[in-house]
Amino acid sequence: MLKTIVFDQLKQAMKNKDVLAKGVLTLVKSALDSAEKEKGAELTPQEEIAVINREIKQTNQSLEGAKQADRPDLIEKEEAKLVILKSFLPKQLTEEEISAELQAAGITSGMNMGDAMKIAKPLLDGKADGATISKVVKMLIS
C-alpha cells in the first residue's frame, strides 16, 4: 500500500530533518487518510494514484501562480514538491506509447472526443496525466 510507503518516508524525513519532504509527505498522508475515511474502507491502488494526481494538479497550479508572480523561491519549492509527489506514481508513458495503446483499443480518426476519452481514461489511468492523454486522443481522432 502506498500509505505505508508514505509513512515510512515521512519517518525518514523527520529523522533527516528534511523540512520540505516532511511537509509534502505529511500532506500526502493526510490526503490519503482523508480519502480513506471518506470512502469508509481501504483505498485501491488506483484510488491512491488518483489522490496523488490530485495533489500534483494542485501543485502545478501553485507553480503556475508562482511563475506569474515571478517568485523564484516559491517556484523552486513547488518544483521540489512535484519531484517528491511524482515519485509515488507508476512510470508514466510517453506520447508514442499512449498512442499505440489507444490505437490498439480502437480509437481512430473521426471518432467523437467524448467517446474516445471514455475509452482512454480508464485504460491509461495512472499511467499518464489527463492533459497528455487528451492531447494524444485529439491527434488520433483528427
Residue pairs with C-beta under 8 A, 6 or more apart in sequence:
1 42
1 48
2 32
2 45
2 48
2 49
2 52
2 88
3 29
3 32
3 33
3 36
3 43
3 48
5 88
6 25
6 28
6 29
6 32
6 88
7 29
9 21
9 25
10 22
10 25
10 26
10 29
13 21
13 22
13 25
14 22
20 77
20 80
20 81
20 84
21 84
24 81
24 84
24 85
25 84
27 55
28 51
28 52
28 55
28 85
28 88
31 51
31 54
31 55
32 43
32 48
32 51
35 43
35 47
35 51
36 42
36 43
39 47
43 51
45 126
46 125
46 126
49 88
49 89
49 90
49 125
49 126
50 125
50 126
52 85
52 88
52 89
53 89
53 126
53 129
55 85
56 82
56 85
56 86
56 89
56 129
59 78
59 81
59 82
59 85
60 82
62 74
62 78
63 75
63 78
63 79
63 82
66 74
66 75
66 78
67 75
89 126
90 126
90 127
91 127
92 127
92 128
92 129
93 101
93 124
93 127
93 128
95 132
95 135
95 136
98 124
98 127
98 128
98 132
98 133
98 136
99 136
99 139
99 140
101 123
101 124
102 116
102 119
102 120
102 123
102 124
102 136
102 137
102 140
103 140
105 119
105 120
105 123
106 119
107 116
107 119
107 120
107 137
107 140
107 141
108 140
108 141
109 140
109 141
109 142
110 141
111 140
111 141
112 141
113 137
113 138
113 141
116 137
116 140
116 141
117 133
117 134
117 137
120 133
120 136
120 137
121 130
121 133
124 133
